[in-house]
Amino acid sequence: MGARLTDSEVYAHLWGTEELRGIFDERHRLQAWLDILTALAAAQAELGIIPAASAEAIAAVSADQLDLAFVAAETRRTSHSTLGIIRGLGPLLPPSAREHVYYGATVQDVTDTWTALAMRQVTAVAARDLRRIRAHLVELAERHRDTVMTGRTHGQPGSPITFGLKAASWADEVDRHLARLREGAPRWLVGQLAGGVGTLAFFGERGLELRARFCARLGLADPGISWLTARDRVAEFGHLLAMVCATLARIGNEVYELQRPEIGELREPAAPEGVGSITMPHKRNPERAEHLVTLGRLVRAQAAVLLEGMVGEHERDGRAWKAEWAAFPEACLLTGTALALAEGLLAGLEVDAAAMARNLAAARGATASEHVLAELAPSLGKHRAQALLQAALQDAASGGLPLEEAVLASPDLHGTLDADALRSWLATPDTGAAGAMVDEVVRRLRAAVRTEGWP
């Protein structure tokens, strides 16, 4: 069992997915570093900087051949981040190729380029999962376009809305994250080949051409300028993950609140063998919804660390990018878990329309006060009507009178509204333009699914 929960055999499923671990675990990361060194050597061989035979020998080595214990011991002994792996490669290469490993490169050339490759993989996972989540939300919005429920503000009952409007709001927000991923990817997915202080001086006149070929081999864009202490790309990516998780936490928090038995309007899907409480067997805890909020908090914390990295010193500052080594994988692993949890939650979300109607009716018409105010405003003036209506409702509250009786019993409001019209408004909750807005979101997002050209 690992010392950290993310590595725990028992609890790791709560803090990362196997798919994301496939990007960040040690062997995969080392193999990615070797792939980067292979691309560098191949580009150098093309320009005659190193022999082609050396590049071929470097390409033939895999991470599975490395003696990790030796690599770790050398890393500790030399106090250098990548000298251990360089020395670990030595016995696996012919003597003629050993001096051409990592030729002219620095730690950040490898690790920053790996970060870009990891961002590309995480972007693909996030885009795929967000599209699945969006599809569930669009379906919920369409199915519950006219499912009336109580709208709540400041935690209190407000005017009627529809559950379709709530789901459409979530879907629209998720769609904006997909747009952010598309728009941001060209900024993030760039390689790094900078040399000691970002000048590529080791390679002389061939430096810029080498960088272009190196990046192209890895499917990354050429950054145009070294970014050793310019960490805005990583910070932006981390903050987008935090925003994605904040949206998923907003959804999770809503399910968490509306699953309370006294409300009972939503329920997350129950696991067949799940146990809510080992001491209170009646409980059905919203575990997934709750954990989405937890994950969102943790990702926001990691994003804050990545933002701190933007304040670097001079041309290289290990305090900035070494903090990324811890915060960046964590943010990605946690986000992957949040995406998978949210997708499962929404795929089986239980919507209790009867409970929604029952809770709306329990307000005894009070949630129609906005509609009544709108009817009174033309004749009385909006502000005067609001004051009179509020006073009438407060006076009636002690006697438990419904809105209809409160309005009709008020001396100031008596005769301003037709009793039959008032009863008609109360019988049919006014959800305003909710349906039209749901229709617009559904139309636009279904069209987006047909036209999107990436994952």
VOTOR-217465 format. One line per 3 residues: number of its first residue (from 1); for each residue x negated, y negated, z negated of N, C-alpha, C. Coordinates in pm, whole numbers. Atoms other than C-alpha are relative to their C-alpha. Layout:
NUM> X/Y/Z/X/Y/Z/X/Y/Z; ...;
This chain:
1> -85/119/0/0/0/0/-88/-124/0; 77/122/-6/-134/-343/91/27/-87/-121; -17/91/112/-186/-608/-172/106/-106/30;
4> -99/98/-40/44/-836/26/125/71/49; -126/-65/-39/412/-760/87/9/22/150; -6/-16/-146/365/-811/461/-70/128/45;
7> 71/-123/-35/134/-506/458/51/121/-80; -51/-106/85/340/-299/215/70/108/82; -68/-111/-69/448/44/332/148/2/-35;
10> -139/-3/47/769/-1/131/78/-120/50; -74/124/-24/859/-364/204/-37/-74/129; 48/74/-117/681/-457/526/110/-32/100;
13> -108/23/-97/1004/-431/727/73/-131/-26; -66/126/34/1131/-741/546/-80/-122/43; 89/114/-23/837/-957/652/-68/5/137;
16> 58/-8/-134/748/-850/1005/62/116/75; -49/-111/-82/844/-624/1295/-118/76/58; 108/-79/-60/642/-345/1448/-49/-64/130;
19> 37/65/-125/648/-531/1777/-98/-114/-24; 88/112/30/489/-840/1624/-130/47/-64; 124/-53/57/242/-636/1422/-92/53/109;
22> 81/-46/-112/130/-492/1753/-83/-110/62; 80/113/-49/0/-839/1835/-107/-37/-102; 86/59/102/-159/-926/1502/-80/99/-84;
25> 80/-87/85/-294/-610/1343/-145/4/48; 145/15/-22/-671/-568/1329/-47/58/132; 49/-62/-124/-730/-325/1614/50/-74/123;
28> -53/71/-117/-500/-511/1852/-67/-135/16; 67/129/-9/-658/-844/1764/-142/16/53; 136/-23/-47/-1009/-706/1813/-2/38/148;
31> -5/-34/-141/-905/-556/2146/27/-124/84; -24/126/-71/-768/-893/2252/-126/-84/7; 127/73/-3/-1098/-1053/2154/-95/61/104;
34> 85/-66/-100/-1281/-793/2363/49/-32/142; -54/36/-132/-1049/-866/2656/-44/-142/38; 44/137/-25/-1141/-1234/2621/-148/-2/36;
37> 144/-8/-31/-1514/-1152/2614/-22/63/137; 9/-62/-132/-1461/-930/2918/30/-100/109; -36/102/-99/-1289/-1212/3108/-111/-104/12;
40> 110/97/-4/-1569/-1450/3011/-119/56/76; 114/-61/-68/-1838/-1209/3124/26/15/150; -32/-15/-142/-1658/-1141/3454/-10/-134/72;
43> 9/133/-61/-1625/-1514/3525/-145/-45/10; 142/37/-4/-1992/-1565/3438/-74/78/109; 64/-80/-105/-2093/-1281/3668/34/-55/138;
46> -40/59/-129/-1894/-1438/3954/-85/-122/36; 79/122/-25/-2098/-1757/3914/-150/26/-12; 142/-32/6/-2428/-1572/3878/-66/-38/-131;
49> 56/39/129/-2473/-1671/3514/-57/122/-73; 50/-126/54/-2511/-1308/3399/11/105/109; -8/-106/-102/-2564/-987/3598/138/66/1;
52> -129/-68/-13/-2256/-811/3729/3/129/-80; 6/-125/76/-2376/-488/3565/31/-23/-147; -29/31/140/-2359/-655/3224/150/-21/-20;
55> -144/24/10/-2004/-772/3286/76/132/7; -67/-129/-12/-1902/-421/3390/-17/83/-127; 24/-76/122/-2062/-268/3080/85/-55/-115;
58> -82/61/105/-1882/-515/2851/147/39/18; -140/-36/-28/-1550/-437/3023/30/144/-36; -22/-142/25/-1598/-66/2955/19/32/-148;
61> -9/-23/144/-1595/-106/2576/142/-31/-49; -132/26/60/-1272/-81/2375/-13/-13/-150; 2/21/145/-1186/-173/2019/-1/132/-76;
64> -3/-129/67/-1127/193/1936/-140/57/-22; 137/-48/13/-1501/251/1979/-77/-71/-110; 72/79/100/-1599/-10/1722/2/68/-136;
67> 9/-45/138/-1716/95/1378/44/-117/-88; -54/114/73/-1492/-134/1176/-71/-22/-133; 73/17/126/-1678/-66/853/-130/-75/23;
70> 125/70/-32/-2003/-177/1016/28/-146/36; -35/137/-39/-1836/-481/1173/32/-84/-124; -36/73/121/-1692/-580/835/-122/-29/-85;
73> 120/19/81/-2022/-529/655/-89/-109/60; 82/102/-66/-2208/-741/911/63/-139/-9; -69/128/14/-1945/-1012/893/-26/-58/-138;
76> 25/47/137/-1987/-1032/517/-147/-38/-19; 144/22/20/-2368/-1010/533/-47/-129/66; 47/117/-76/-2411/-1283/795/80/-126/-30;
79> -90/113/26/-2126/-1508/671/42/-70/129; -40/56/-129/-2034/-1557/1038/124/74/49; -131/-58/-31/-1685/-1498/1169/-4/108/108;
82> -2/-96/-112/-1775/-1307/1485/-134/70/25; 128/-68/-22/-2137/-1200/1450/11/149/-30; -20/-142/30/-2017/-873/1300/46/77/122;
85> -49/-70/-118/-1825/-781/1613/-105/1/110; 107/4/-101/-2115/-890/1835/-100/111/-28; 97/-105/35/-2352/-661/1647/63/139/7;
88> -68/-128/-14/-2090/-389/1642/6/48/144; -1/-37/-142/-2084/-398/2022/-135/47/49; 136/-31/-47/-2461/-364/2049/-23/147/31;
91> 25/-142/-26/-2484/17/2013/87/59/111; -91/-51/-103/-2198/58/2263/-37/-48/139; 40/58/-128/-2379/-131/2541/-142/39/35;
94> 139/-20/-38/-2692/-64/2743/-82/-122/-43; 83/111/46/-2986/-277/2626/5/-122/93; 0/111/-96/-2969/-487/2943/123/-89/-11;
97> -125/77/8/-2613/-601/2862/21/-65/-136; -28/46/136/-2641/-671/2490/-13/-151/-16; 21/145/14/-2771/-1026/2529/104/-82/76;
100> -99/73/-81/-2484/-1113/2763/141/3/-60; -127/6/73/-2206/-1051/2511/12/-138/-65; -22/127/70/-2056/-1382/2397/-98/-106/49;
103> 109/83/-54/-2303/-1559/2626/44/-146/9; -30/142/-3/-2289/-1933/2553/131/-39/-65; -132/28/58/-1957/-1903/2370/-11/-23/-151;
106> -8/23/144/-1852/-2001/2018/120/74/-58; -111/-67/67/-1613/-1860/1760/134/-49/54; -130/54/-41/-1334/-2093/1865/33/31/145;
109> -31/-37/-138/-1372/-2008/2232/77/131/3; -69/-129/6/-1263/-1657/2140/131/-12/-77; -119/-2/86/-1019/-1723/1858/109/-95/48;
112> -103/90/-52/-843/-2024/2011/65/58/124; -58/-62/-118/-801/-1840/2338/91/115/-40; -88/-106/52/-663/-1544/2144/130/-59/-53;
115> -121/64/51/-421/-1780/1970/95/-32/114; -85/31/-115/-294/-1893/2310/64/127/56; -56/-126/-49/-252/-1532/2423/109/52/-95;
118> -101/-42/97/-66/-1452/2101/126/-86/11; -117/88/-17/158/-1757/2149/80/42/121; -72/-44/-120/242/-1628/2496/86/123/-31;
121> -76/-120/33/349/-1291/2358/116/-31/-96; -105/35/95/543/-1440/2068/109/-81/69; -99/77/-77/712/-1686/2306/94/94/75;
124> -83/-95/-75/832/-1393/2517/98/73/-93; -88/-68/97/969/-1210/2211/109/-94/-49; -97/95/52/1136/-1522/2075/105/-34/105;
127> -95/33/-107/1292/-1609/2412/98/115/22; -88/-117/-18/1427/-1257/2454/103/10/-112; -91/-16/112/1575/-1242/2105/98/-117/-12;
130> -91/116/4/1717/-1595/2119/109/12/106; -102/-19/-104/1893/-1509/2443/105/103/-46; -95/-97/53/2049/-1204/2275/90/-64/-105;
133> -77/69/103/2155/-1415/1978/98/-97/64; -88/94/-69/2295/-1680/2210/119/73/63; -108/-76/-63/2497/-1415/2394/106/40/-103;
136> -96/-35/106/2654/-1293/2067/81/-123/-41; -68/121/44/2737/-1650/1969/99/-51/104; -93/41/-106/2892/-1733/2305/124/88/-2;
139> -113/-92/4/3108/-1423/2279/90/-32/-121; -78/36/118/3216/-1520/1925/77/-130/23; -65/129/-26/3291/-1876/2036/120/17/91;
142> -108/-20/-97/3503/-1757/2327/115/79/-63; -104/-85/60/3688/-1490/2129/79/-76/-107; -65/71/110/3765/-1727/1842/21/-148/33;
145> -25/138/-44/3829/-2040/2046/114/-63/-79; -119/54/64/4166/-2081/1876/27/60/-138; -15/-54/136/4104/-1906/1543/-18/-115/-98;
148> 1/121/85/4196/-2186/1304/-51/33/-139; 53/-15/135/4010/-2227/977/-17/-137/-62; 24/126/69/3936/-2491/720/-139/-52/33;
151> 128/66/-13/3663/-2734/813/-40/-54/-136; 44/41/133/3451/-2820/511/-112/-103/11; 106/100/9/3243/-3127/431/-34/-21/-146;
154> 46/12/139/3034/-3173/118/49/116/-85; -44/-119/72/3145/-2822/24/147/3/-33; -141/8/33/3510/-2925/7/85/13/127;
157> -87/-11/-118/3808/-2854/237/21/-135/67; -25/121/-78/3841/-3112/515/118/21/92; -105/-19/-99/4043/-3100/834/-15/137/67;
160> 10/-130/-68/4120/-2786/1038/-100/-4/115; 86/-21/-117/3864/-2659/1288/33/140/53; -11/-140/-40/3829/-2332/1474/-135/67/-23;
163> 127/-71/16/3572/-2063/1411/-77/-3/132; 68/12/-128/3499/-2084/1782/-86/-124/9; 80/124/0/3379/-2442/1732/-128/20/-80;
166> 118/-26/83/3143/-2330/1455/-101/86/76; 89/-90/-74/3001/-2046/1667/-60/-70/121; 50/73/-115/2968/-2273/1970/-110/-98/-41;
169> 104/89/51/2769/-2520/1760/-131/76/-20; 119/-83/16/2528/-2241/1666/-62/35/135; 49/-40/-133/2502/-2125/2027/-70/-115/69;
172> 58/117/-65/2430/-2475/2151/-138/-31/-58; 128/25/66/2150/-2516/1897/-104/103/42; 90/-105/-46/1996/-2182/1990/-45/-27/143;
175> 35/31/-139/2007/-2285/2355/-104/-111/8; 101/106/0/1809/-2599/2273/-137/54/-38; 129/-62/32/1539/-2382/2117/-58/71/123;
178> 48/-62/-124/1519/-2184/2440/-57/-105/95; 52/108/-84/1476/-2512/2627/-135/-48/-53; 127/43/58/1200/-2612/2385/-112/99/30;
181> 100/-101/-35/1019/-2284/2446/-45/-16/145; 35/18/-141/1036/-2337/2822/-85/-124/21; 69/128/-21/924/-2698/2800/-138/-1/-64;
184> 126/6/72/646/-2637/2549/-105/97/47; 96/-103/-39/487/-2326/2696/-117/-53/83; 115/51/-75/276/-2516/2954/-100/-78/-86;
187> 92/72/88/130/-2724/2670/-82/96/-85; 67/-89/94/43/-2428/2447/-89/103/68; 64/-118/-60/-69/-2161/2690/-121/-41/83;
190> 125/42/-63/-417/-2291/2764/-115/71/-70; 117/-65/56/-755/-2129/2714/-91/-101/-68; 102/84/64/-1052/-2259/2520/-138/52/39;
193> 141/-26/-23/-1408/-2264/2647/-68/-135/-14; 45/134/34/-1585/-2554/2486/-149/-7/-31; 137/7/48/-1928/-2457/2360/-6/-64/-138;
196> 23/45/137/-2076/-2601/2042/80/-121/-42; -70/123/39/-1926/-2950/2041/101/-44/106; -104/30/-98/-1688/-2933/2337/-51/-51/134;
199> 55/57/-124/-1926/-3041/2616/-34/104/106; 39/-108/-92/-1997/-2702/2779/-144/-16/49; 137/29/-42/-2360/-2811/2787/-81/126/29;
202> 75/-124/-19/-2486/-2451/2768/3/45/146; -18/-51/-137/-2354/-2388/3119/-34/-103/107; 42/100/-96/-2475/-2708/3282/111/-39/97;
205> -96/45/-100/-2302/-2804/3605/110/102/27; -99/-105/-28/-2113/-2475/3617/106/12/-108; -90/-13/114/-1926/-2533/3292/148/-10/34;
208> -141/20/-31/-1599/-2665/3431/55/109/91; -44/-108/-90/-1581/-2408/3708/12/131/-77; -7/-120/82/-1655/-2132/3458/126/1/-84;
211> -121/5/82/-1377/-2249/3229/125/27/82; -117/-20/-85/-1128/-2260/3516/16/148/36; -6/-141/-37/-1218/-1905/3625/34/88/-121;
214> -26/-73/124/-1216/-1778/3267/148/-5/-36; -142/15/35/-868/-1917/3197/88/73/101; -82/-64/-104/-731/-1792/3529/2/151/-17;
217> 5/-145/19/-846/-1439/3454/93/47/-112; -87/-36/112/-642/-1443/3134/144/-47/20; -135/49/-26/-335/-1600/3293/35/-122/-82;
220> -21/121/77/-380/-1919/3092/-37/-121/84; 34/123/-71/-396/-2277/3211/-133/-54/-52; 122/71/39/-718/-2476/3207/42/-123/-80;
223> -45/113/82/-685/-2732/2925/-44/-137/52; 48/129/-51/-876/-3001/3117/-103/-64/-90; 95/53/97/-1062/-3098/2800/0/93/-121;
226> 12/-87/117/-1189/-2906/2501/92/-48/-112; -95/35/106/-950/-2895/2205/-39/60/-135; 52/-60/123/-1171/-2781/1919/66/-56/-126;
229> -67/59/117/-1022/-3026/1666/135/-60/36; -134/47/-40/-705/-3112/1862/97/116/-20; -80/-118/37/-468/-2871/1688/150/-23/17;
232> -143/31/-15/-139/-3026/1796/76/112/68; -71/-109/-69/-59/-2731/2022/47/106/-100; -35/-104/98/-66/-2480/1737/103/-54/-98;
235> -96/61/93/115/-2721/1506/139/-10/63; -130/11/-67/390/-2780/1763/67/136/8; -57/-133/-12/437/-2410/1821/51/48/-135;
238> -42/-42/133/450/-2340/1448/126/-71/-46; -120/74/40/706/-2613/1396/123/40/81; -114/-51/-76/923/-2480/1676/48/131/-63;
241> -42/-121/70/920/-2141/1503/76/-35/-128; -70/42/122/1019/-2320/1182/140/-51/32; -132/48/-40/1306/-2492/1364/91/116/38;
244> -79/-118/-36/1422/-2161/1511/50/68/-126; -39/-69/123/1420/-2004/1166/96/-84/-84; -94/86/72/1598/-2306/1020/141/13/57;
247> -130/-24/-61/1879/-2257/1270/58/134/-45; -46/-132/43/1899/-1888/1183/38/-2/-148; -34/14/142/1898/-1983/814/132/-74/-17;
250> -129/70/5/2185/-2226/878/114/98/24; -102/-102/-27/2383/-1940/1028/12/94/-119; -1/-91/113/2281/-1707/747/62/-61/-123;
253> -57/67/117/2371/-1961/482/152/-10/11; -145/10/-20/2717/-2005/635/67/135/-26; -56/-133/26/2778/-1631/632/-5/30/-150;
256> 17/-20/144/2644/-1615/276/113/-68/-78; -102/76/72/2888/-1884/162/141/51/30; -136/-39/-38/3193/-1767/357/30/146/-31;
259> -25/-139/42/3145/-1405/244/40/6/-148; -45/-2/139/3220/-1508/-116/144/52/-6; -135/-58/4/3530/-1306/-215/111/-104/-11;
262> -103/102/14/3717/-1622/-310/26/-76/130; -21/58/-134/3675/-1738/51/27/113/99; -22/-124/-74/3631/-1409/237/27/-14/148;
265> -31/23/-141/3634/-1549/590/-98/71/95; 99/-71/-80/3315/-1384/719/-63/109/-86; 76/-104/67/3130/-1064/631/-104/53/94;
268> 103/-61/-83/2800/-941/759/26/150/8; -25/-145/-13/2802/-581/886/-62/76/-118; 48/-80/113/2763/-328/605/-78/120/53;
271> 76/-120/-35/2491/-65/634/73/121/-59; -77/-117/47/2654/281/605/-46/51/-136; 52/-51/126/2425/381/318/-54/-112/-88;
274> 50/113/77/2354/34/186/63/-5/-139; -45/12/138/2385/-33/-186/-8/-147/-38; -1/140/38/2493/-379/-301/-63/-23/-137;
277> 53/15/136/2410/-331/-668/1/136/-67; 4/-130/68/2299/-33/-871/68/-7/-135; -72/13/127/2479/-172/-1179/144/-44/18;
280> -137/47/-27/2792/-325/-1016/44/56/135; -26/-68/-126/2911/-80/-752/101/-67/92; -102/64/-84/3192/-305/-630/-61/-102/96;
283> 55/113/-74/2951/-558/-479/-41/36/143; 46/-10/-138/2887/-606/-108/-83/-126/28; 86/117/-6/2592/-839/-101/-36/-38/144;
286> 38/44/-135/2513/-1049/208/-152/-2/15; 146/-11/4/2154/-923/216/-67/-63/123; 63/53/-122/2077/-1013/578/11/-152/4;
289> -21/144/-2/2227/-1358/557/-90/-69/-102; 84/55/106/2043/-1425/233/-146/-1/43; 142/-11/-37/1710/-1306/374/-36/-97/113;
292> 27/100/-103/1742/-1536/675/-38/-133/-62; 34/126/69/1733/-1830/433/-139/11/-61; 133/-22/58/1430/-1683/255/-109/-12/107;
295> 100/4/-108/1242/-1632/582/-17/-141/53; 9/138/-48/1326/-1984/696/-86/-85/-91; 82/76/94/1172/-2128/381/-148/33/17;
298> 139/-40/-12/853/-1928/425/-63/-50/130; 55/48/-127/810/-2020/792/-22/-151/-4; 22/145/12/857/-2388/713/-127/-29/-80;
301> 122/20/79/580/-2355/453/-123/25/86; 115/-29/-87/344/-2198/709/-16/-108/106; 7/107/-99/432/-2465/964/-66/-124/-60;
304> 63/115/66/327/-2728/711/-152/17/-4; 144/-26/-2/-17/-2562/688/-57/-27/140; 46/24/-138/-48/-2570/1068/-4/-148/31;
307> 0/144/-22/42/-2938/1069/-123/-64/-66; 119/52/66/-238/-3006/820/-124/16/87; 116/-24/-87/-480/-2862/1076/-24/-110/101;
310> 20/109/-96/-424/-3162/1298/-96/-108/-51; 91/99/57/-631/-3372/1060/-137/66/-16; 132/-61/-1/-972/-3235/1157/-109/-106/6;
313> 112/94/8/-1314/-3391/1133/-100/24/112; 103/-2/-103/-1555/-3474/1415/35/101/112; -21/-87/-116/-1597/-3210/1690/30/146/-37;
316> -37/-135/45/-1544/-2896/1480/22/-7/-151; -32/4/142/-1384/-2843/1142/67/131/-37; -53/-132/35/-1340/-2493/1006/117/-4/-95;
319> -112/8/94/-1100/-2614/740/133/2/74; -124/8/-77/-841/-2674/1012/35/134/62; -40/-118/-76/-855/-2370/1235/-11/130/-78;
322> 2/-124/79/-947/-2114/970/128/14/-82; -130/-9/67/-628/-2203/782/104/57/96; -91/-57/-100/-447/-2117/1107/-8/152/4;
325> 15/-145/-4/-589/-1766/1090/95/69/-97; -94/-57/98/-369/-1707/783/143/-42/31; -137/53/-12/-68/-1930/856/67/39/131;
328> -60/-25/-131/-17/-1865/1228/58/141/12; -61/-133/-8/26/-1484/1216/120/16/-93; -112/-11/94/248/-1515/907/126/-63/59;
331> -116/68/-58/476/-1766/1079/62/84/111; -50/-81/-112/504/-1540/1383/68/127/-49; -58/-124/52/569/-1220/1186/135/-28/-67;
334> -124/32/69/833/-1383/969/109/-41/98; -98/40/-101/1002/-1539/1272/55/122/74; -46/-121/-67/1015/-1203/1445/103/74/-82;
337> -97/-65/89/1192/-1057/1143/132/-75/-2; -122/81/4/1438/-1346/1128/82/19/127; -70/-18/-127/1524/-1306/1495/70/136/5;
340> -59/-134/-2/1582/-932/1462/117/10/-99; -108/-2/98/1791/-978/1146/123/-73/50; -113/80/-47/2005/-1250/1300/74/70/113;
343> -64/-70/-112/2068/-1047/1613/90/111/-52; -80/-107/57/2189/-751/1407/120/-51/-77; -109/57/77/2398/-969/1180/113/-46/92;
346> -102/56/-89/2578/-1142/1467/65/108/86; -58/-106/-82/2627/-823/1666/116/68/-72; -107/-67/75/2842/-682/1385/75/-90/-95;
349> -65/93/91/2973/-996/1218/151/23/-4; -143/-19/18/3322/-945/1076/66/-135/-27; -72/127/13/3555/-1243/1120/142/31/-47;
352> -133/-27/57/3866/-1237/900/90/-120/29; -87/111/-40/4114/-1462/1082/114/-19/-97; -111/10/96/4386/-1381/830/-43/-78/-124;
355> 50/73/116/4170/-1507/543/-18/-148/33; 15/140/-43/4094/-1823/740/135/-71/-4; -135/59/0/4466/-1887/789/53/-14/-143;
358> -48/3/138/4540/-1805/426/-65/-115/-79; 69/109/71/4276/-2047/295/47/-137/48; -50/127/-53/4402/-2319/524/138/-31/-59;
361> -135/20/55/4758/-2268/401/-4/-32/-148; 9/22/144/4643/-2272/39/-18/-147/-36; 17/143/25/4563/-2641/76/132/-73/-1;
364> -136/56/4/4940/-2701/105/10/-128/84; -14/110/-94/4901/-2932/400/-102/-110/-15; 93/110/23/4627/-3150/253/-102/-14/112;
367> 100/8/-108/4390/-3061/539/55/-71/123; -58/76/-111/4633/-3238/775/-3/-150/-25; -3/142/35/4567/-3574/607/-62/-87/109;
370> 61/80/-108/4344/-3689/895/102/-28/110; -103/16/-103/4628/-3631/1143/106/-100/-47; -102/92/53/4879/-3808/919/-54/-143/-2;
373> 61/132/0/4637/-4098/878/0/-61/139; 1/50/-139/4607/-4127/1255/140/-46/42; -136/39/-34/4986/-4145/1282/42/-129/-71;
376> -35/119/78/5013/-4412/1013/-77/-124/41; 90/112/-26/4724/-4628/1130/56/-106/95; -48/106/-92/4896/-4802/1428/97/-98/-65;
379> -101/89/61/5178/-4941/1211/-49/-68/-127; 43/55/129/5003/-4993/878/-142/-57/3; 143/32/1/4644/-5048/983/-75/116/-62;
382> 70/-122/42/4383/-4777/938/-41/-6/-146; 53/5/136/4230/-4898/612/111/-4/-105; -113/3/93/4561/-4978/441/68/137/-6;
385> -62/-132/-4/4706/-4648/556/-84/102/-78; 88/-93/72/4402/-4462/420/16/-17/-151; -12/25/143/4434/-4629/79/134/50/-54;
388> -132/-42/44/4808/-4563/54/13/152/-1; -10/-145/-10/4777/-4203/167/-84/66/-110; 83/-55/106/4492/-4133/-74/68/-14/-136;
391> -70/22/128/4691/-4285/-362/117/96/-16; -115/-91/5/4997/-4077/-275/-44/142/-30; 50/-135/22/4796/-3759/-264/-52/17/-142;
394> 50/-10/137/4628/-3833/-595/115/5/-99; -116/-1/89/4962/-3908/-760/70/136/2; -72/-127/-15/5110/-3586/-623/-81/118/-50;
397> 85/-113/33/4810/-3369/-714/33/56/-138; -29/-46/136/4902/-3355/-1083/126/85/-5; -123/-79/-4/5243/-3218/-993/-6/115/98;
400> 15/-109/-94/5109/-2976/-733/85/-12/124; -84/19/-118/5309/-3131/-453/-80/19/128; 67/-9/-129/5222/-3043/-93/-5/-137/67;
403> 17/128/-70/5121/-3319/150/134/-57/45; -129/47/-52/5470/-3339/302/79/-73/-107; -78/62/107/5639/-3412/-29/-69/-124/-55;
406> 73/115/51/5362/-3650/-139/24/-121/87; -20/112/-93/5405/-3863/172/143/-50/-8; -141/41/-1/5784/-3862/167/45/-61/-132;
409> -38/54/131/5796/-3940/-205/-65/-134/-30; 71/125/26/5562/-4237/-181/87/-120/39; -80/118/-36/5752/-4570/-198/-63/-81/112;
412> 70/79/-101/5487/-4734/18/3/65/138; 3/-72/-127/5500/-4463/285/139/45/44; -134/-47/-33/5869/-4377/272/55/-76/120;
415> -58/62/-118/6031/-4442/607/-98/-29/112; 99/27/-105/5705/-4483/796/-19/120/92; 16/-121/-80/5706/-4124/919/131/77/1;
418> -118/-86/-13/5984/-3902/1046/-29/133/-67; 22/-123/77/6022/-3602/815/-15/122/91; 9/-115/-91/6078/-3354/1102/-134/0/73;
421> 130/9/-69/5771/-3484/1286/-112/41/-94; 103/-34/98/5566/-3455/969/-7/152/-20; -1/-146/18/5677/-3094/918/-58/70/122;
424> 53/-59/-123/5588/-3019/1282/-153/-5/2; 147/12/2/5233/-3149/1238/-61/98/-99; 52/-90/102/5185/-2944/925/10/146/44;
427> -19/-137/-47/5315/-2630/1096/-103/39/104; 99/-27/-105/5061/-2664/1378/-128/-77/-30; 123/70/36/4711/-2747/1249/-63/-69/121;
430> 59/79/-109/4548/-3017/1460/-152/19/0; 145/-22/-10/4202/-2907/1571/-63/-91/105; 57/101/-88/4153/-3200/1804/-56/58/129;
433> 64/-41/-125/3910/-3141/2090/-85/126/-17; 83/-118/26/3765/-2824/1937/1/97/117; -10/-96/-110/3894/-2599/2214/-73/-46/124;
436> 67/54/-119/3767/-2827/2490/-151/6/-16; 144/-6/22/3422/-2843/2332/-52/143/7; 38/-142/-13/3409/-2465/2298/-6/39/147;
439> -2/-33/-142/3504/-2432/2663/-124/-54/72; 115/61/-65/3227/-2670/2767/-129/73/-35; 121/-72/40/2957/-2491/2566/-4/138/65;
442> -4/-133/-60/3069/-2149/2688/-30/-8/149; 24/14/-143/3077/-2266/3049/-148/-27/29; 138/40/-27/2734/-2426/3031/-98/113/-32;
445> 95/-105/38/2563/-2139/2851/16/125/85; -14/-113/-94/2714/-1872/3074/-68/-33/132; 70/41/-123/2583/-2070/3371/-151/9/-19;
448> 144/-7/28/2241/-2089/3204/-52/142/10; 41/-142/-7/2227/-1711/3174/-19/41/146; 10/-38/-143/2280/-1683/3551/-119/-65/69;
451> 103/74/-72/2013/-1936/3643/-138/7/-63; 132/-4/65/1733/-1880/3388/-91/95/73; 96/-83/-73/1423/-1746/3548/-110/59/-85;
454> 103/-60/85/1223/-1636/3244/67/54/-122; -51/-130/37/1249/-1380/3001/140/0/-53;
